[in-house]
Amino acid sequence: MAHRASVVPAAVVEILRLCVVVFFAGVGYSVGRIVGPHGTRLGPFDEIALAIILGSAIGYVLGGVIARLTDRTLREAEQALRERSAEQLLAGLAGAVLGTLVAAALSWPLLVLGTRAITLPLFAFV
């Protein structure tokens, strides 16, 4: 069985990974600020810089996992869509549009209430 090309373009996969990296870098920044300055340094890096680096590293790894999982899921969804009727596809499209609107409405308050470094990539991901 020949390996098919990915359904999701490589740029979209990398943008998804970037959203996850930026989100975890923001989480690292927030954790670094909570830990507070104790004067501890590791070379030129203080606590906040180390927390951002660690958060970015975790986000890079998890972003790759999430991107590959998304790619695989979309390939499976494409195969399942080929087996459906037009009525089922139309109903699914209506549900997807409604779900996207609900997700945007629920995540919108995060932009107003939270730190932009965390909430902006989370909103883009949703």
Steps between C-alpha positions, in 0.01 A plus 500: 500500500653832390539779752268790418597861525384680809153656492620794707762721333834510682462873566173443687662230713785736588259785582314265733830405662589870532170571679577225751859625550386860556229381741746301711756783487227725644425241767872486578513878529204499738656225711831687505328814626315303769823338617639851529850637486719326755821612336565147376673497163619232266760670288335806342147374571282592797191310622263656248728431203552140612125452541438639149767272351362196681143588400604545137680165500196323643278680248728397212479134594126504570439712190659234282288230661183705459584588139563136403185391679301769316646391167413135563150590618435708189613216275259267676223760477558540126464126454179497707356793302536307176258242640227752598204637306451866408229541767730374770777732382269801504381420851862455611595834346218674687617337824861603436403861437287507815778335702756753376274789596439354846875439551579858396230637729626297796867585445443870431487596874847349536636775279349763725580345838831323454857577413535545124813285489287202605155580367582610145656168389226312686232700314677438167518127576130482589 
